């Protein structure tokens, strides 16, 4: 491998000629130390491949790699953005890296005598003169841009499919989790229901036991007090009968007293003694219902007639008083209106 000092000796201006040196490895480190060497000639060597570090030599403007043994270029070959002239004549290249489309400043390209694929070979065409080599560079860049677009679309498609798969898997996992949660809820509800049923059964058993104990106590009480029950029942029956008789007697006495008082009030009424009693004694109920009740309902007794006449008299006096007050008020209002009208006329 040539040293840096020996490379400096071969540097003429901005051109570094390393051709015909039987090189199998490119001295990238030494080349990086010579940024002035923008034109590099590595033709007629035995270089099988370029290291990835070669793509860091972005100061290179022209590279001649013709008549070597290159089978492929580095994937990041497009980083050589200042490259304008590239000679790859007589190598073993079948394809170019996709990053090749990034060589936007490339103006000259020669790909002859390479076992390229048919589509790439057809796009590159011949490079027999300056014009053809320039067209080759332009056509190959356009072709690689198309390949890059197709690759990006394929990546996007695969990415979309991958995202859809992930979304489907995530949805399926969420659905499974939801089903698990529902099952847990159902199991919890079932356990609670079973516990509630067990508690209810225990409460029912306790109630049955309490009821049986109460029945046993009642039976014991009945057995113990079997001799006392008949006399007790006889005594309670006599007391209730005496109470009912006393209440019935009091009701009868009240009715008789009320009737006697009411009879005395009726007989004390002069209308009854003068008109009602003789007719009742003579004709009885039919005459009473026909000739006595309707007039009585219409005219009433003398006391009612007096009250009615008194109320009518007072009502009439009150109405007269109200009318006089209203008339006096109207007269005052008329006087005020005449005074106001006179004052307005005088002004």
C-alpha positions in Angstrom: 0.0 0.0 0.0 1.5 3.4 -0.9 2.2 5.7 1.9 1.0 9.3 2.2 4.4 10.8 1.2 4.5 8.6 -1.9 1.0 9.7 -2.8 2.1 13.3 -2.4 4.9 12.6 -4.8 2.4 11.4 -7.4 0.1 14.4 -7.0 0.3 16.8 -9.9 -1.9 19.8 -9.2 -5.3 18.4 -8.4 -4.7 15.1 -10.2 -3.5 11.9 -8.5 -2.5 9.0 -10.7 -2.4 5.6 -9.1 -3.0 3.5 -12.2 -0.9 0.4 -13.1 0.1 -0.1 -9.4 -1.4 -3.5 -9.1 -3.6 -2.2 -6.2 -6.1 -4.6 -4.6 -7.2 -2.2 -1.8 -7.9 1.5 -2.2 -5.9 3.7 0.3 -8.9 5.6 1.6 -7.1 7.0 4.7 -4.2 8.4 2.7 -6.6 9.8 0.0 -8.6 11.6 2.7 -5.4 13.4 3.8 -5.1 14.8 0.3 -8.2 17.0 -0.2 -6.5 18.8 -3.1 -6.5 15.6 -5.1 -10.0 16.1 -6.7 -9.1 13.9 -9.8 -8.2 10.3 -9.0 -7.0 7.7 -11.4 -7.2 4.1 -10.2 -7.4 2.4 -13.6 -5.7 -0.8 -14.6 -5.4 -2.3 -11.1 -6.8 -5.4 -9.4 -9.4 -3.8 -7.1 -12.4 -6.2 -6.4 -14.5 -3.8 -4.4 -14.5 -0.3 -2.8 -14.7 0.1 1.0 -17.6 2.0 2.5 -15.2 4.6 3.7 -14.5 5.5 0.1 -17.9 7.3 0.0 -16.5 9.8 2.5 -14.1 11.3 -0.2 -16.7 13.9 -1.2 -14.0 16.2 -2.5 -13.5 14.0 -5.6 -14.7 15.4 -8.9 -13.4 12.8 -11.3 -12.8 9.1 -10.7 -11.3 6.6 -13.1 -11.9 3.0 -12.1 -11.7 1.4 -15.5 -10.2 -2.0 -16.1 -10.5 -3.3 -12.5 -12.4 -6.2 -11.0 -15.2 -4.3 -9.4 -18.3 -6.5 -8.9 -20.4 -3.9 -7.0 -20.2 -0.3 -5.8 -20.8 0.7 -2.1 -24.5 1.3 -1.2 -23.7 4.8 -0.1 -21.9 5.7 -3.4 -24.4 8.5 -3.9 -22.7 10.5 -1.1 -20.0 11.6 -3.6 -22.2 14.5 -4.5 -19.4 16.6 -6.2 -18.6 13.8 -8.6 -18.9 14.9 -12.3 -16.9 12.3 -14.2 -17.0 8.5 -13.6 -15.3 5.9 -15.7 -16.3 2.2 -14.9 -15.2 0.7 -18.2 -14.2 -3.0 -18.1 -15.4 -4.2 -14.7 -17.7 -6.9 -13.4 -20.7 -4.7 -12.5 -24.2 -6.1 -13.1 -26.2 -3.4 -11.1 -25.7 0.0 -9.6 -26.6 1.0 -6.1 -29.9 2.8 -5.7 -28.1 5.8 -4.1 -26.5 6.4 -7.5 -29.4 8.8 -8.4 -28.0 11.2 -5.8 -25.0 12.0 -8.0 -26.8 15.1 -9.3 -23.6 16.7 -10.7 -22.6 13.7 -12.7 -22.1 14.8 -16.4 -20.0 11.9 -17.8 -20.4 8.2 -17.4 -18.9 5.1 -19.1 -20.3 1.6 -18.4 -19.1 -0.3 -21.4 -17.7 -3.9 -21.1 -19.7 -4.7 -17.9 -22.0 -7.7 -17.5 -25.0 -5.4 -16.8 -28.6 -6.5 -16.8 -30.5 -5.9 -20.0 -32.6 -3.0 -18.8 -29.6 -1.1 -17.4 -27.5 -1.9 -20.4 -30.2 -0.7 -22.7 -30.6 2.6 -20.7 -26.8 3.2 -20.6 -26.2 2.6 -24.4 -22.8 3.2 -26.0 -20.2 5.6 -24.8 -18.0 6.0 -27.9 -17.6 9.7 -27.7 -18.1 12.7 -25.4 -21.7 13.3 -26.3 -22.7 9.6 -25.8 -21.0 9.5 -22.4 -22.9 12.6 -21.3 -26.2 11.1 -22.5 -25.3 7.9 -20.7 -24.9 9.8 -17.4 -28.2 11.6 -17.8 -30.2 8.5 -18.8 -28.7 6.3 -16.0 -29.5 9.0 -13.4 -33.1 9.2 -14.6 -33.3 5.4 -14.6 -32.0 5.2 -11.1 -34.4 7.9 -9.9 -37.3 5.8 -11.3 -35.9 2.7 -9.5 -35.6 4.7 -6.3 -39.2 5.9 -6.6 -40.4 2.3 -7.3 -38.4 1.1 -4.3 -39.9 3.8 -2.1 -43.4 3.0 -3.2 -42.8 -0.6 -2.5 -41.4 0.3 0.9 -44.5 2.4 1.6 -46.7 -0.4 0.4 -45.0 -2.9 2.7 -45.0 -0.4 5.5 -48.7 0.2 5.0 -49.3 -3.6 4.9 -47.2 -4.0 8.0 -49.1 -1.2 9.8 -52.4 -2.8 8.8 -51.2 -6.1 10.1 -50.1 -4.5 13.3 -53.4 -2.6 13.6 -55.3 -5.9 13.0 -53.2 -7.7 15.5 -53.7 -4.9 18.0 -57.4 -4.9 17.4 -57.5 -8.6 17.8 -55.5 -8.4 21.1 -57.8 -5.6 22.3 -60.8 -7.7 21.4 -59.3 -10.7 23.3 -58.6 -8.4 26.3 -62.2 -7.2 26.1 -63.5 -10.7 26.0 -61.3 -11.6 29.0 -62.6 -8.6 30.9 -66.1 -9.6 30.1 -65.5 -13.1 31.2 -63.9 -11.9 34.4 -66.9 -9.6 35.1 -69.3 -12.5 34.4 -67.3 -14.8 36.7 -67.3 -12.1 39.4 -71.0 -11.5 39.0 -71.6 -15.3 39.1 -69.6 -15.6 42.3 -71.5 -12.7 43.9 -74.8 -14.3 42.9 -73.7 -17.6 44.4 -72.6 -15.9 47.6 -75.9 -14.1 47.8 -77.8 -17.3 47.3 -75.7 -19.0 50.0 -76.4 -16.2 52.4 -80.1 -16.3 51.6 -80.1 -20.0 52.2 -78.3 -19.5 55.5 -80.8 -16.8 56.5 -83.7 -19.0 55.6 -82.3 -21.9 57.6 -81.9 -19.5 60.6 -85.5 -18.4 60.2 -86.8 -21.9 60.0 -84.8 -22.9 63.1 -86.2 -19.8 65.0 -89.7 -20.7 63.8 -89.3 -24.3 65.0 -88.0 -23.1 68.3 -90.9 -20.7 68.7 -93.4 -23.5 67.9 -91.7 -25.7 70.5 -91.9 -22.9 73.1 -95.6 -22.5 72.3 -96.3 -26.2 72.6 -94.5 -26.2 75.9 -96.6 -23.3 77.2 -99.8 -24.9 76.0 -98.8 -28.2 77.7 -97.8 -26.4 80.9 -101.0 -24.2 81.1 -103.5 -26.7 79.8 -105.5 -26.7 83.0 -105.6 -22.8 83.3 -106.8 -22.0 79.7 -110.5 -23.0 80.0 -111.1 -20.8 83.1 -109.2 -17.9 81.6 -111.3 -18.2 78.4 -114.5 -18.3 80.5 -113.5 -15.2 82.5 -112.6 -13.1 79.4 -115.9 -14.1 77.7 -118.0 -12.9 80.6 -116.1 -9.5 80.8 -116.6 -8.8 77.1 -120.3 -9.6 77.3 -120.8 -7.2 80.2 -119.0 -4.4 78.4 -121.1 -4.8 75.2 -124.3 -4.7 77.3 -123.2 -1.5 79.1 -122.4 0.2 75.8 -125.7 -0.8 74.3 -127.6 0.6 77.3 -125.7 3.9 77.1 -126.5 4.3 73.4 -130.2 3.6 74.0 -130.3 6.2 76.9 -128.7 8.8 74.7 -131.2 8.3 71.9 -134.1 8.5 74.3 -132.8 11.6 75.9 -132.1 13.3 72.5 -135.6 12.4 71.3 -137.3 13.7 74.5 -135.3 17.0 74.2 -136.1 17.3 70.5 -139.8 16.5 71.3 -140.0 19.3 73.9 -138.5 21.8 71.5 -141.0 20.9 68.8 -144.0 21.0 71.2 -142.8 24.4 72.5 -142.9 25.9 68.9 -146.3 27.7 68.5 -146.5 26.8 64.9 -146.3 23.1 65.8 -148.9 23.4 68.6 -151.4 25.6 66.5 -151.1 24.1 63.1 -149.0 20.9 62.9 -150.1 18.8 65.9 -153.9 19.0 65.3 -153.4 18.1 61.6 -151.0 15.3 62.5 -153.4 13.9 65.1 -156.3 14.1 62.6 -154.7 13.0 59.3 -151.3 11.6 60.0 -148.2 11.5 57.7 -149.8 11.8 54.2 -151.4 15.1 54.9 -148.3 16.4 56.5 -146.1 15.5 53.5 -148.6 17.1 51.1 -149.8 20.3 52.7 -147.4 21.1 55.6 -143.8 20.5 54.4 -144.0 22.6 51.1 -145.4 25.8 52.8 -142.9 25.4 55.7 -140.1 25.0 53.3 -141.3 28.1 51.4 -142.1 30.5 54.2 -140.4 29.0 57.3 -141.2 30.0 60.8 -142.0 33.5 62.0 -138.5 33.9 63.5 -136.9 33.4 60.1 -139.3 35.8 58.5 -138.2 38.5 61.0 -134.5 37.9 60.3 -135.1 38.0 56.6 -137.0 41.4 56.8 -134.3 42.8 59.1 -131.5 41.8 56.7 -133.4 43.3 53.7 -133.9 46.6 55.6 -130.2 46.8 56.6 -129.1 46.0 53.1 -131.3 48.7 51.6 -129.9 51.3 54.0 -126.4 50.3 53.2 -127.1 50.6 49.5 -128.6 54.0 49.9 -125.5 55.1 52.0 -123.2 53.9 49.2 -125.2 55.7 46.5 -125.1 59.0 48.4 -121.3 58.7 48.9 -120.8 57.9 45.2 -123.0 60.8 44.1 -121.1 63.3 46.3 -117.8 62.1 45.0 -119.0 62.6 41.4 -120.1 66.1 42.2 -116.7 66.9 43.7 -115.0 65.5 40.6 -117.2 67.7 38.3 -116.4 70.8 40.4 -112.6 70.1 40.1 -112.9 69.6 36.3 -114.8 72.9 35.9 -112.2 74.8 38.0 -109.3 73.3 35.9 -111.1 74.2 32.7 -111.7 77.8 33.9 -108.0 78.1 34.9 -106.8 76.9 31.5 -109.1 79.3 29.7 -108.0 82.2 31.8 -104.3 81.5 31.1 
